[in-house]
């Protein structure tokens, strides 16, 4: 049985590697096409204050992007920050390389950081829940860790604090509610089953986005977009039927997360077509949503898990030690907030097709790494269903992006 599971994990890993190589090749082609039209890359960047970098969350890059027209051009050979792919960059050692190489390297590093933080979040969360099965506690902690950071950024002026009136808050509050439900449901799914299974089911989010877009907004997409939902639904169904670590709780949590995040996207489109306040760029909006989600999640933690928190904590500490538990809880929150910050910044630098491919590679990376780390048995049918569903989700994003331009 052990040899069989080892062979299955080997097949899973080889398939994941091959899939990632194909996606990287397509992403490189899309990025190259994007560099041919640098004006598109510039226009795709938000004019709002920049999102923080993962290592030193600062606004320096924001000033360069938003004030590019007002600031005199700098020495390109020194900064290597030009948007013209035809120019050259002289590195400190005197080596001159095309600017397109520097642009590709920057985007590649952003994607690598995003993927790494996301994978580490899933690993840390699952490790904690394996010894400390308290999903509402994990939800509250993962939201709480990022709040002091964003409050510090606002208090010091490193990032302009958001300003909104009561009408604006009324529009944002439901989005925060959906954010809380989506995050909590995803955490429940991670704790109840294999991380790989939760990721496979979460690939079905576009199905709920299309359904809610029609029911709430009356929006009808082209037939090609709906056609891409077939492999998503079929792939998730195939993977679920033979998922060796299947639980109804994990399936329900992942499905509820899909509904919540799809609702968040549809409601945002319906209610936030006009500005609801000042200084509400992507990073600040995410900070506000995190605070709202934290406040809304607290009552559930207090009702469901606070009475039994002491016993569960003592049992976990007996297995792993208090220092390990405190470190893992902090890292869980840090990885969660950091990967979302980096994701917002990264996705503002690329076109929708590269975004879709990157999101697919991220999901494949999470599934592959967690299967290896936690040694989850994977059936061949589940593997086939996973590939179909993930590629279907990528195809949906690509087709939707292309049809929206017409």
Secondary structure, 3 states (H helix, E strand, C coil): CHHHHHHHHHHHHHHHHHHHHHHHHHHHHHHHHHHHCHHHHHHHCCCCCCCCCCCCCCCHHHHHHHCCCCCCCCCHHHHCCCCCCCCEEECCCCCEEEHHHHHHHHHHHHHHHHHHHHHHHHHHHHHHHHHCCCHHHHHHHHHHHHHHHHHHHHHHCCCCCCECCHHHHHHHHHHHHHHHHHHHHHHHHHHHCCHHHHHHHHCCHHHHHHHHHHHHHCCCCCHHHHHHHHHHHHHHHHHHHCCCCCCHHHHHHHHHHHHHHHHHHHHHHHHCCCCCCECCCHHHHHHHHHHHHHHHHHHHHHHHCCCCHHHHHHHHHHHHCHHHHHHHHHHHHHHHHHHHHHHHHHHCCCCHHHHHHHHHHHHHHHHHHHHHHHCCCCCHHHHHHHHHHHHHHHHHHHHHHHHHCC
